[in-house]
Amino acid sequence: MNLNENDTRQKNYSQRDRLTVGNPLSRRYDIRTVTTLGFGLVIAILLLTIIGNFRTASDNNDKLSQLVRSAELKTVLAHTMREAIRERVDSLRSMAKLTDIFERDAEKMRFFGHAAKYVDARGTLLRQLKTQRELEVIGRLDSAAAKVGAPNTRALNALFDDTYDAEAVEQAVRESIDGHLSLLRRLDSAVRTIHQTTQNEIYEAGQGIEQALLLESLLGVIALALAVITATLVVVNAGARNKQLSHQAAHDSLTGLLNRQAFEAALQLTLEQTQVTTEPHALLYLDLDRFKLVNDSCGHAAGDALLKNLSAVLGSALRSSDLLARIGGDEFGFLLRYTEAKDAEHVAEKIRVTVENFTFHYDCQAFKVGASIGMVPFGNEKIGLETLLSTADTCCYTAKEEGRNRVYTADHHSEQVLRRSGEMRWVSRITRAIENDGFVLFGQMIKPIKPTLDDGRLTLEVLLRMQDESDGIMLIPPGQFLPSAERYGIVPDIDRWVVRNSLEWLAGLGEQAANVRININICGPAASDPKFHAFIRDCLSDTRVPPTSVCFEITETIAIRSLANAAAMVDGLGDIGCEFALDDFGSGLSSFNQLRHLQIDYLKIDGSFIHNIERDPINRAMVESINTIGKKLGKRTVAEFVENERIHKILDELDVDYAQGFGLHRPEPLSSIKKQFLASRDQSDDQRLIVA
C-alpha cells in the first residue's frame, strides 16, 4: 500500500472515529441532555407539589421531630448494647490472661455487669420500637443472645475450675467469644434494620410536610418560573464549563496536545479494536536529542517555548487520523492508526527529518535538536498496553544508544529489546522487594589470622540476596539484579534498605551488639550523598546501635573516582566511632599515595589476587606489597576469597591480619547467625557461673 492510498483510507476512518480521536477521555453521553432531563423532572415534581394542601403540616412536623428524637435515642441504645458486648469480649480475654484468682473473680463481676448494661439498654430500646419489622429483628437478636448463654457458662466454668487444662480453657473462651462476635454481627444487622425503618418513617413524615407546603401556590408559581430560568442558565453554563474541563483534562497545558492519560486511553481503545479486526497500527515514541542544552543555556522558559513551537510543527506534519501527544518532559507519542508497518516507517522518518530541519531561535541564539524515535507496529498480535509502551520506550532508548537522531523499529526478538525489557522487569522486581521487604540479609564471618588480633567480637560482612517472587524460597544472588539497579540509579535505595535492616538486626542482639561488628557495603552514589550520611546517623540514633559495631565498606574504584566525597563520609561518620574499609583494593590500580587522604581502618585485598596465590608468584608479590604498604600507612589488612588451608597458611606467612572466604565460613542468613551467636553467649555465661 502506498502513502496516497493510505491517506485515502485514513480519511474514511477519520470520519467514523472523529469524536473518539478528538478527545479519548470525553464522556460517552451528552451531559447537557442529562442535565436538561434532570431539571425537567424537578420542574414536573414542583408542578405536582403545588396542587396539594397543608392541613396536616403541623402534625407532620411534630411527628418528624418525635421521629428524629426517637432515632437518636435508638442509636444511643444500640451503641450501648454494642459496647456492652465488646466489653464482655474484652472481659473474657482478660479473665483468660489473669492468673490471680481474686483478680479473675473481680473481672467476672464486671463481666456480669456488662450483661446488666446490655439488658437495660435492650429493654429501653424495646419500648421505643413501634413497627412489626423492628420487633421481629429484636426477636432474632434475642434468639442469638440466648445461644450465647451455654458457651458463656462453659467458659466461666473452665476459667474457675482447675481441673480444665489450658487448651480446654482456651477452647471454651474462644467459643464464648465467637458467640459474642456472632451476637455483635446480629446486633449490627438489627441496627441497620431499625435505622432504615426510622429513616423510612422520617422520609414519609417529610413527604407529608412537603405536601402541606404545596398549597403555597403563588410561591410555587414563582418558584416554577425561577426554576425554569435557573435551569436554562445552568444548562448553558454547564455545557460550556464541562466542555472546557473535558478539554483541560485531556490536553497538555503547555503545548495543547493530548496528554499522556488521554493518549493511553486512545491507545487502549485502539488495542481493543484489534481484538475484533486485524487492522495494522503503529506506535511512535519520540525523545528529543540535545533538548537539555536549550534548558541549560537559556533556562526552562526557552525549553517551554521550543516544545510549544515544535508541537505546532509536528502537528502540521501528521495526517487527520494520526494522534500526537506530549507524554513527558521532552517526549512525544504518535499513534498512527490503520497504517502498515512500511508506511509507518516512512511517517516516522518524515517526523525525524521535520525535527532535524527545525531551528529554534531564542534570545539571539539558534538551536538544533534531533529526534530518537522508537516504533512498534501492532495489530496482528495480541499485546497489552503496558507492554506496548514499554517496547516503544525500549526502542527509543536503543535509538539513542545507536547514535541518536534515528528511528529504531521493534523486533520483539532482538537482543537490545530483550535486554532492555529484562532490565525494566528487574527494576520493577527490585522496587517491589524494597517496598515489601523482599530481600534477605546473609552474613559471612571475617576472622583474624593470628590469635593475638582476636578481640572476642564476631565480625561479619553483610551480604544481600533477593527472594524469588515465584515461590518465595529460592534466593537470587546480587550479580543478577544489581547491574540493572546500577543502570537505573536505584542502588542507593537498596543501600538504605540494607543499612536500616542490618542495624535493626544488630539492635535485636540487645547488649550483645557491642560484641559484634558488621561490615556494610556502600555504593558510589550513596557514598557521596550527604543526605545518605544523615540517614545513617538517624538509623544509628533510632536503633541505639553502638557506632563502633559498624564498619562501612567502599570499593576502591568508587573512593578514588570521588575522593573528596568518600573522604567526607569517612570523616563525618568516623567521628562518631564508625569504621571504614576500602574494598577490592588493588583492582583499580590506584596510587597508594591516595590512601593518605582516606582515614580508613581496613584494606580488603581484592580476591582476584588471593584465590590462586599458592600457584601464582605474581599474585603473591602483589598481596605482599599491598599488605606491607597498607601496614606502613597504619591500616589493617583483610584477604578475601580464602578458600582453603594452603591460602590461609600463606597469608599467615605474609602477615595479613584477617581472612574471609568459603574456606573459613560459608554465608548464612543473619537470622541463623543470631540464634547461634546468642546460644553460644548463653553457654559462655553458664560456664563462667560454674567456674565461679
N, C-alpha and C positions, 0 to 999 in steps of 0.2 A: 504494500500500500504506500503511495507517495504522500507527500505532505499536503498537496492540494485536495486529494481525495479525503484525507484525514480531516482537513479543515471543514469540508462539507459535512462529514459525519459528525463533527463537533457541533455544528450549528443545529443539526437535527436533535441531538441530545440536549443541547443547552436550553432549547425552548421547553423541553419536558422537565428539566431539573432546575429551572431558574430560581425558584423560591428556596430550594434546599441549598444550592450553591451560594446564593446571596448571603444567607445567614444560617449556618447549620444549627445555631442554638435557638433559632426562633421557635415560638410555640406552634403546636400542631392544631391550634384552634384560634378563632378570632376573638380576642379579648374584648373588643368593642361590642360585638354581638352578645357575648356573655353578660357584660355589664348592663347593656340595654335591657335584656330579658330580666335580669335581676331587679332593676329599678321598676320595670313594668309590673313585676309581681308585687313589689312593695306598694305601688300605687293601687293595684287591684285590691290588695288586702285593706288598704286605707279606705277605699270606697265602701268595702263591706263593713268596716268597723263603725262608720259614721251613721249607719242606719239602726243601730241598737239603742238601748236605753240604759240609764244608770240607777235604776231603782234599788238594786242590791249592792251599790258601790260601797256603802258604809259597812254593811255586814261582811262583804268580802274582804274589806280592808282589815277589819278586826280578826277575821279568820286567818288572813295571811300573817298578821302579827303573831297570833297564837301558834300558828304552824312553825314560824321561824323560831320562837322561843322553845317550842317542843323539840324541834330539830337540834337546837344547841344542847338541850338537856340530854337528849338521846345520845348525842355524840360524846358528851362528857361521861355518861354512864357506861357506854360501850368501851371507851378508853380505860375507865376504871376497871371493868371486868378483864380487859386485855392485860392491863398492868398486874392485876391480881394473879392471872395465870402465869405470866412471866416471872413474877416474884416467887411463885410456888416452884417453878422450874429451877430458879436460882437457889431457892432454899434446899431443894433435893440435892443439887450438886454440892452445896456447902455441907450438908449432912454427910454426904459420901466421902468428903475430904477430911472432916473433923475426926480427930482421934479421941479427944476428951469427951467422956460420956455426958458430962454436965453441959458442955457447950453444945453437943449434939441435941440434948434434950431441950435446951433453950431454943435452938433452931427449929425443933419440932413444933414448939408452941407458936413460933412465928409462922410456920407452915400452915397450922390450923387457922391462925389469924387471917392469913391471906384468903383462906376459903370463906371466912365470915365476910370479908370485904367483898368478895365476888357475889355471895348470896344477897347481901344488902343491895348492891348495885343492880343485881338481876331483878330483885323484887320491885325496886323503884322503876326500872325500865319497863317491866311488865305492865305497870299501871299506866304508862304513857302510850302503850300500843293500842291502836284502835281497829286496824284492819285485820281481816282473817289471814291474809298472807303473812303479815308480821308475826301473828300468833303462831302460825304453822312453823315459821322459821325458828322461833324461840323454842317451840316444842322439839324440833330436831336437834337444837343445841342442847336442850336438857337431856335428850337421849344419849347424845355424845358424852355429856358430863357424867351421866350415870355409869358409862362404860369405863370411866377413869377410876372409879372407886376401887374396884378389885386390884388393879395394878398398884394403886396407892397403898392399899393395905399390905400387899406383898412386899413393897419396897420398905415400908416402915417396919414391918416385922423383921425383914432381913437386916435392916440398919441397927436394930436394937436387940438382935438375937445373936449371941456369939457362936452359935452352932453353924451359922452360914459361913461358907468360905468367901474369900474376896471376889471370886468370879461370880458366885451366885448373887452376892450383894450388888455387884456392878450390873449384872443382867437385870435384876429386879428394878434397880434405879433407872436403867435405860428404858425398860418397858413403861415405867411410870412417866418418865419424861416424854417418851414418844406419844403416850396417851394425851399428855397436856398439850404437846405441839399439835396433835390432831384436833384437839378441842379448840386450840387457838385458830387453826385454819377454819373450823366450823364457825367460830365467832366472827372472823373476818368476812366470811360469806354472809352471815346474818347481818353484819353491819352494812354491807353493801346493799342487801335487800331492803333493810329499813331505811337506809339513806335514799335509795331510789324511790321507795314508796312515798317518803316525805317530800322528795323533790317533785314527784307527780302531783301530790296534793297542793304544794305551793304553786306549781305551774297552773293547776286548774283554778286556784284562787286568783292567781294573777290574770288568767283569762277572764274571770268574772269582773275584775276591776277594769280591764280593757273594754269589756262590753259596756260597763257603766259610763265610760268616757265617750262612747260612740254617739251619745245624744248631743254632744257638743258639735252640732252640725256646722255652725258657722265657722268655728275654728277648724273643723275638718275640711271645709271647702278651701279655707285659706291655706291649710297645710298641704292640701292636694295641689294647689297652684304653686306653692313653694317647692313641693317635691318635683313637679314637672320641670320647673325652671332649673332647680339644682341638678336633676338628673341629666338635663341637656348639657349643662356646663361641665359636669363630671365626666360624661361620656366623651365629650370633645377633648377635654383636657387630658383625661386618662389615656385616650388613644395616642395623642402626641407624646405624652410622657413615656408610655410603655414602648413606643417606637424608639424614642431616644435611649432609654435604658437598655433595650434589647441590642441596639447598635453598640453602645458602650461596652456591654458585657461580652460582645463577640469580637471586638476590634481593639487593636493596639492604639493607645492614646497618642503615641509619637508619630507613627507612620500612617495610621488609618487603615492598615492592612488587618486581615484576620489575626487574632491572637492564637496562642498555642492551644488553648482549650477548644476554640471553635474549629481550628484546623484538625485536631484529633477527632472531634465529633464528625466532621465531614469525611475524614479518612475511615472512621469506623463504619459510617453509613455505606461508603463505597465497598468496604470489605464485606458487609452484609449482602450487598448486591451481587458480589462474586459467588455467593453460595447458590444463587438462582441462575445466573448467567456466567459465561466464561469470558466476558469482555476483558480485554487487556487494559491495564492501567500502569502507571509508573509513579514512584515517589522520588523526589529530588531533595537532598539535604545539603544546603549551601552554607559554608562558613567563609567569611571574608578573610583574605590574607592582608597583612600589613595594616589592619584596622587600628591596632594598638598604637601604631606610630602616630596616627592622627590625634588620638586622645592624649598621648604623652607630649606631643608638640604644641597643640593648641587648646587642649582642655576638652572636657566632656561636652561642652556646648558645640564644639566643632564636630565631634563624633556624632552627636544627635542630628546636626544639620546634614552630615554625609548620609546617614541612614535614611533620613526623610527624602533627600534628593534621589538617592539610589533606588528607593522603593518606587518612586514615580517612574523611573526609567525601566525598572524590571517589569512593572505592571503593563507598560506600553508594549513590551516585547512578547506578551503572552496572548493566547487565544481566548475566546469568550468563555469556554468551559473550564479553563485551567484555573486552579486555585493557588493563590500566593499568600503566605502568612509569615509574620515575624514570630519565630518560636523561641528566640533567645536574644542575648545582647546584640551580637552581630551574626546571628544565624537565621536563615530563612528556609521555609519549607514550600515545596511546589507539589501539587497533586495534578498530574496530567491524566485526565480521565479519558477512557476509550482511546488509548494510544498504544500502538505496537512498540515493542522494545527498540527497534531500529529507529523509528520516528522519534521516540523519546530521547534517544541518544543525540539526534540532530537538535532537538529542542534544548537539551542540556548544554550542548556545545554552543548553541546560539546565545544562551544565557551567559555562559562563561565569557564569550567574546564581548558581549554587551558590557559586562562588568570590567573586563580588561580595557575596553576603549573609553570607559567612563573616567573623567578627570574632575576632581573636586577642588574648587578654589575657595580658599578661606584666608582672610587677613593677608592678602598679597602672597599667599603660598599656594602651590598646586600639589595635589596628592594623587597618586595612582594606587588602586587596590586591585587585588586579584580574588578569584573565587575557587575554592576547593569544593568540588561537588561530588557527593555520593549518590548513586542512582540505583534504585531497586525496582525492577519490573515485577508486577504481581497480577494475579487474576486467574492464572491457570492452576495454581496450587493453593491449598488452604494455609493461611498464615495469620497469626494473631497480631493485634495492634502493637503490643509491646515489642514483639519480635521484629516486626516490620520497621519500627522506628529505630530499634537497636541496630539492625542490619544497615540501615541507611546511615546512621551515625558512624558505624564501623567503616563503611565505605568512604565517608567523608574524611575520617581520620587517616585512612590508608592513602587517600589522595594527597593529604598533607605530607605524610611520611615519604611519598614517592617524588616529592619536589614541589608541591603546591601548584595552584593555578591550573588544575586539570580535572577531568571527570573520571571517576572510577565507578564502574558498573559492577553490581554484586554478582559474585559467583559463590553460591552458598557452600561450595566445597573447596574454595581457595584457602591457602594456608593463612593469609593475612586475616581473612574474615573469621576463620575458625579460631585463630589465636586471640584475636581481639574479643570475640564473643566469649571465649573461655575466660579471659581476664575479667570481663564485665561480670560474669557469673561468680567468679571468685570474690569480686568486690562486694556483691550482694551477700554472699555467704559470710564474709568477714564482718560486714556491718551487722548482720543478724547475730553472729556469735558474740560481738561486743555488747549488743543490746540485751541478749538473752543468756549471758554467761556461758557461751558455748565453747569456751576454751578450758583446757586443763593444764595445771602447772605441775611440772616434774622437777626433780632436783637431782644433781649429781655431786657427790662429795669431792672436795678438794682436800687432800691430805698432805701433811708435812713429810718430807722425805727423811729428815733427821729427827729423832725423838726430842732433841733439845728445842725444836721450834714448836712443839705441841703445847698450846696454851690451854688445852682441855675443852676448847669450843668446837662445836660441829660447824663446819664450813661447807656451804652448798652453792652451786651455781643454779639459778632458777632457769628452767627450760620450758618452752611453750609448745603445746600441742592443741589441735582443734578436733572437737568431736565431729564425727561423720553424721550428717543430718539424716542419712537413710536409716541407720539403726541405733545411733546414739552410743555405740560400743566401740567401733573402730576409731582409731586416732590417726589424724593426718599430721605428718611432720611439717615443720615450718618451711622447709625448702619448697613445698608445693604451693603455699599461699602467700608467702612473704614477697616474692618478686612482683606479684600483682599489686600487693599493698604498697610496695615502694613506688611502683609506676604511677599509681593514682593518689599518692600522698596521704594514705590513711595509717601509715606505720605509727605516727605519734599517738593516734587513738588507741592502737594496740598497746603501746608503751604505757599509756595511762592505766589501761586495764591491768596490765601485768604489775605495775608498781602498786596500785591500790590493793589488788588481791594478794600480792606477796606480803605486803606489810600487815594486812588483816590476818594472814596465816601466821605470821610471826607473832602478832599480838595475841593470837589464840594460845600460844605457849605459856602465857602468863609470866611469872617471874623467871621461868627458864629461858625467856627470849634473850636474856643477857648472855646465855651460854651458847648462842647460835649466831653465826654470821651468814647472811645470804648475799650472793652476788647477782645483781640485776643488770641485764644488758640494756643500753640506751642507744637509740638510733641517732643519725645525724641531725635531722630537723628538730627533734626533741632536745638534743644536747645543746643546741644553740638558741633555744627558745626561753627567754626569761620567765614567761608565764608557766612553762613546764617546771622550771626550778621552784617557783612559788607553789605549784601543785604538789611537788614532792614535800616541801616544808609543811603544807597543810595536812597531807596524809600522815606524816610523822607525828604532827601535833594531835590529829584526831585519834590515831591508833596508840599513841604514847609508847611507840617502839623506840628503844634507845638508838640514836643515830650511829653509835659505834658498832651496832649489829648489822649495818647495811654497807655494802660496797657496790658501787656502780661501775659497770664495765663499758668503756668506749673503745670502738675499734680504732686502730692506728690511722687508717686512711681518713676516717671522719675527723679525728683530732687534728691531723696535720692540715686537712683541707680548710678547716675553720679553727685555727689555733687559738685565736682570741676568744671566740665563743666557748670553746671547750675549757680554756683556762678560767673563764668567768664562772662556769658551772663548778669546776673543781674548787676554786677559791670560795665561792658562795656557800656550797654545801659542805666543803671541808671544814669551814669554820665552826660548824655545829657538831662535828665529830664523824661525819660520813667519810668512808674511804673510797679510793678510786683505783681502778686497774685499767691499763692500756692493753686491749685485747688484740689478738692476731698480730703481735708485734713481729716485724721482720717481713711481713707480706707486702708492705707498701714501700720498702726500700727507702725509708725516710732517713734523714740525718739524725745521728744520735745527739747532736748538739741541740736539736729542738726539744729533747726531753728536759732540758734545763728550764724551759718555760712552763712545764706542767708539773704541778706538785702532786704527782700521783704516788701511790703506795706500792703498786704491784705492776710488774711487766709479765704479761701472759705470752709466752713464746709461741708463735704460730705453729699449729700442729703439723703443717707440711714438712717442717724440719725435724719433727720428733718421731713420726710413725715408722721411719726406716733408718733411724740414727745408727742402729747397730750394724748396718750394711753400707752406709754412705759416709765416707770420711768428711766430705764437704759439709753435709748437714751437721755432723758432729762439731766441726770447726765453727760453723755459724752459731750453733747453740752455745758453744763455749764463749764465743765473742760477745754475744748478746748478754749472757749471764754475767760475764766479767765487767763489762761496761755498765750494765744496769746496777750492779752492786757498788761500783765506784760512785755512781750517782745517788746511792742511798736507797735504791729500790729493791724490793724482794721479788724473786722470780718464780713464775709458775709455768710448768710444762704441760701442754695439752696433748691429747691422743696417746697417753701412756697405756699401751695395750698388753704388755707382758712384763715379766720379771727382768728380762735382759735389759729392756729400755730403762726400767726403774733403777737397775744397778748402775748403768752408765750415767744417768742423771745424778745419782749419788756421788759418783766419782767426779763429775763436773761441778759439784757443789751447788746444784739447783735447789731452791728452797722447798717448793711444793710441786705436787703432781696431781694430774686429773686425767681420767680416761677409763675405758671399759675394763682395763686390767686391774683397776682398783675398785671401781663401783659402777654398776650399770644404772642409768637413770630410772627412777621410780616415782610414782605420784607423791606429791608433798603430803597428802593425807596419810599415806602409808608410813612415810618417814616420821611424821609427827607421832603416830602411835608407837613406833619402835623407840623413838627418842625418849618419850615420856616414860615408857615402860622401863627403859634402861636406867633412867634417872631415879625412878622409884626403887629399883633394885639396889642402886648405889646408896640411896638413903637408908634402906633397910640394913645393908651391910655395915654402914657406919654406926647405926644404932646397936647392932650386935657386938661390934668391936668395942663400943663404949661400955 
